[in-house]
């Protein structure tokens, strides 16, 4: 499942870094904290690796 926005992609990257131990889990906030707790490393990697060139900054409602 590819990321739907650049914000989601960045949050997934931060959560992935915490899951791998590169960043402290306590430094995560909001969506990245929820992602780290609820998603597997593979799912986070897939979101974070999405090509960001054509993604909107934030997904419109």
Secondary structure, 3 states (H helix, E strand, C coil): CCCCEHHHHHHHHHHHHHHHCCCCHHHCCHHHHHHHHHCCHHHHHHHHCCCCCCCECCCCC
